[in-house]
């Protein structure tokens, strides 16, 4: 006989009353936060994590977005947020928040950039005006989230910040693109080539 673990059982019971912020559609997440955060045009988790990364010195942290945060700390913060507690109490490593931001983006039910636009994104990646046109064609909430993420990541592109973080534009693109776009190929070589 298998006895369920108490923590997972509690999470299951909570999920019936508190839908997750992770693994949902953007529309569901926005509906979920409408009562508490009606003025927010993007899911509240994004400014929460972005502010936390900055507050914990993310602009001076080597390998930010590349080096993973402690897995237990990431899981604990994810559970806390799913229960509606947006607090970084006990978190002192910006890698934890950066990892959770990437995880949230990656776990969205649907990718920010729809699969039917994937190939166009890959072929247009070096053409700034084509990229802007693609972003303009995204559904409104997707566009807002993509623009929020891009605006936030631009803070890390200042030369003095790059010197400290060792994260060049190419490095940031390599670690962030898979969280915004999803390649439907099972071939590791295709995924890696497209990430370049």
Secondary structure, 3 states (H helix, E strand, C coil): CCCCCHHHHHHHHHHHHCCCCCCCCHHHHHHHHCCCCCCCCCCHHHHHHHHHHHHCCHHHCCCCCCCCCCHHHHHHHHHHHHCCCCCCCCCCCHHHHHHHHHHHHHHCCCCCCCHHHHHHHHHCCCCHHHHHHHHHHCCHHHHHHHHHHHHHHHHHHCHHHHHHHCCCHHHHHHHHHHHHCCCCCCCHHHHHHHHC
